[in-house]
Amino acid sequence: MSDDKKHESSTDVDSEEHSQGKKIETGEENLPSKAAAVHEVIRMEGEKELERDGQALLWSAIAAGLSISASLMAKGILHARLPDSPERFFIENIGYTVGFIIVIMARQQLFTENTVTAVLPVMQKLTGKNVALLLRLWGLVLIGNIIGGGFAALAFHLVPFFDPETDKAFHEISMEIMEKGPGAMFVGGMVSGWLIATMVWMIPSAGAAKLWVIMLMTYMVAIGDLTHIVVGSVEVLYLVFSGAIPWTDFVWPFALPTLAGNIAGGTFIFALISHAQIRNDMSNQKKAKVKKAEQEAAKKEAAKP
């Protein structure tokens, strides 16, 4: 048995690079297009996420669930402090971006953000092992996010952090999401999943503008009144813990349709299209390399005496 087989881990991603002992090529000068370079950077990040230790993933996801509660906190504080006017809606929703900024800049595991990157390695090489690794990542991150968000929601309700006006704002903001039916939850989740996935695609090229990219895309989710499984979990669980709605309302009409929408928009629509746009470029590049190697081999053979 070879050393590679001996040291192969159950969490190693199946990929052409792994089988050849190489690293993913991310240099734009060696790839057919800028889009291909971004794709490979994201795929490399996705492989790292798929191969991470399970406990590390879970704890990072719990931390992200706690951190994302800053979105409700900041939005609620602004809602309570600003006068009731048409402008308040646009200003208070800036607060919605705060949780995302914390989570993404701190490199914590957030469902719809880190989980989108992990789809590209699976699309690059669709095997049972890669699908299992993807489902493992999704499950751990989603569970951790909801646990962390649930703890934050419970703390907001039980611990007197905030004045009555802010608590009332939390309730009002959270009740807005429950006015939607399952269909609206799904569609809103699909669009927000697509926006978050777009943000993930933009970040590698953003450079110093990374913060503004995060703010812009998540602000669009906020003012569009779209649904997000993790931020929404904090809001809906706040209502559950305060006795405003029963537990069953968290599962349906909120969690299941929103989760399905986030996955459909962020994964099967955006990631599939993004992968499809560079697949032919990468395939043609490989064919060109093979053809060039064959031509060089033929020249060497012809040059022999």
N, C-alpha and C positions, 0 to 999 in steps of 0.2 A: 504494500500500500504506500502511495506517495505521501510526502510531507504535507502537500496541499490538502489531501483528503483527510489526513490525520487531524489537521488543525481547522478543518472546516466546521463552522458553527451552525447550529440550527437556525440562527437568525441572519445568516449571510444571504444577501439577495442573489438570486439567479440573474446573471448578466454576462454579456460577452466579455466585458473587461475583467470580471472576476475570474472567469474560466481561463483567460490568457495572462492573468497576473498583472494587468495594467490598470492605470487610473483613467477615469473619464476625461476625455479631451475637452477643455473648456475655452481654449484660446481661439478668439475670433478669426485670427489669421489662418488657422488650420481647419476651419469649418466653412461650409458653403454659404452661410448667411448670418446676419446679426441675430435673427430669430433662433437659429440653430444654436448659437452660442448661449443665449439666454436659456433655451430649453435644456441644454446640457448642464448648466450651472444649477438649475432647479432640480434636474434629475439626480445630480450628485448629492444635493441637500436631501432629497427624498430617500435616497439609499441610506444615508446616515440616520435618518429618522426611523426607517424600517428596521435597522440593525441595533437600535439602542436597547439597553437593558429595560426590562418590563417595569421594575420598581422605579427606575429613574423617570420613565415616561409617566407613570401614575402620579408621582409626587410633583413633577413639573406641571402636569395637568391640573392637579388640585390647586397649586399655586396660581395658575392662570385663572381658574374659577374664582378664587378670592380676588385676584387683581381686577378681573373684568367687572366686578361689582362697583368699581370706581366710576363706571359709566352711569349707572343709576344714581350713585351718590352725587356726582357732579351735576348731572342734569336736574336732579331733584332740588339741590341747593339753589341752582340758578332759577328754577321754576318758582321756588318759594320767595326768592329775594327780588325778582324782577316784577315790575307792574304788569297787570293784565293788559296786554296790547298785542297787535298783530306781529310786532317785531320780536316779542318774547319767544315765540316758537322757533325762530331762526337762531336766536342767541343761545337759548337753553340747550339746543341740540348740539352745540359745540361741545358741551359737557359729555355727550354720548361718545365722543372720540377718545376721551381720556383713558378709559379702560383698555382700549385697543392699543393705544400708544404704549402704555405700561407693559402689556403682555408681549407685544411684538419686539419692542426695544430690549426687553429683558430676556428674550429668546425662550419664553415659556410656551408650553404646548397648548395650542388653542384649536379646537375642532373648527374646520373650514379654513384654517390658515396653514398650519403645519401639515394637516391631513391631505391637503390638495397636492403638495409637493410629492407626497409618497405615491400618488397615482401614476406619475410618469414612468418610474421604473417598472411598474406592472404593465403599463401599455407598451413599453419598450420590449419586454419579454414576458408574455403572459404564460405563467406556469402556476401549478397548484401551490407550490411553496410561496411564490410571491403574493398570490391572492391571500393565502393564510396569514402572511406577515402584515399585509395591508389591513385585514380584518382585525388582527391583534392590535395594531396601532390605533385604528378607529375606536375599537371597544375600550381600550385603556384610557385614551384621551377623553372620550365622551363621558365615561363614568367619572373620571377625575374632575373634569370641568363641572359636572353637575354636583358632585360632592362639595367642591370648593365654593361654587355659587350658592349652594344650599346653606352652607355654614354662614356665608356672608349675609344672605337674606334673613336667616334666623337671628343673627347678631343685630341687624338693622331693626328687627322687630322687638327683641327682648331687651337689648342694652340701650339705655337712654343717651345715645350719642347725640341725637338731634332734637331740635325744638319741635313743638307740635305742628308748626307750619310746614316744616320740612317732611315730617312723617306723613302729613296730609298730601304733600306733593308726590311722595313715593307711591302712595295709594292711587292717586289720580293718574299718574303716568303708567302704572302697572295695569290699571283697569282698562286703559285704552287698547291694549293688546288683546284683551279678552272680548272686545266688541267684534272681533273678526270671526268669521266662520272657518271651518276646516279648509275650504277651497282657497279662501283669501290667505290663510296661514301658509298653505303650500306654495302658492304663486309668489307671495312676498318672500318666502324662504328661498325660492329658486332664484329670484332676482338678486337677493342679498348674497347668496352663495356665489353667483356669477361675479358680483362686484368685488367680493373679497378675493376670489381667485384672480381677477384682473389685477388687484393690488399686489398679490404675490408675484405675478408675472412682471410687474413694473419695478419692484423693489431692487432687483439685481442691477438695473441700469440707472437707478435713481441717484446714487451717490449721496451727496450732502443734502439732497432734497427728500430723503427717505421719510423724514417726519411729516413733510407736507403731503406726500403721497398717501401716507396712512390717514392723516386728517381728512383729506379730500374724499377718499373712497368710503371711509366709515361715516363721514358727514352725509354723504349721499344715501347711505343706508338709513340714517336717522331721519332726515327730512322727507325721505320717500315713505316713511312709516312702514318699513319692511321688517320681516321677522328673522331673528337669528337665534339658533337653538341655545346658545350659551348665555348671551345677554338676556334673552327672553326668559330663560330658566330662573335667573336671579329675580326678575320682576314678578313672574307668576308664582314662584315659591314664596315670595314676600306676601302675596295675597293668601296663599295657602296657610302659612304660619299665623297670619293675622286673623284667620277665620272668615275671610271675605268670600272664598270659593272653596269647594271640596277638592280633595286630592285627585279625584278622577278627572277634573277639568285640566289638571296639569298634563296628564297623558293625552287626553282628547278633549277639546279640539286643538290643544297647543303643540305638545312635544312631537307626536308622531307625524302630523302633516308638515311641521316646520323642519324637522330632521330630514324627511324625505325631500323637501324642496331644496334645502341646503346642499344635500348630496347630489341631487339632479342638476342644480345650477352650477355648483362649484366643481363637480367631478365629471359627470357624464356629458355635460355640454361644453364647459370651458376647457377642461383638460383634454378632452377628446379632440376638439377643434384645434387647440394649440399644438397637440401632438401631430395631428394630421397635416398641418401646414408645413412641417419640417420633415415629415417621414420620407417623402419622395426625394427631397434634397439630400438627406443623409444616405438614402439607398443609392442614389446616383453617384454620390461621392465614393462610396465603397466600391461600386462597380468600376469607376474610373481608376481607383487605386489598384484593383485587381488586374485590370486591363494593362495599366502601365507596368506593373510587375511582370506580367506575361511577356510584354514587348521587350523589356529589359533582359529577361531570361532568354528570349529568342535571339536577341542581338549577341549576347554572350556565347550562346551555342553556335551561332553562325560565325563568330570570330575565332572559334577554335580551329587549329590546323588539321 
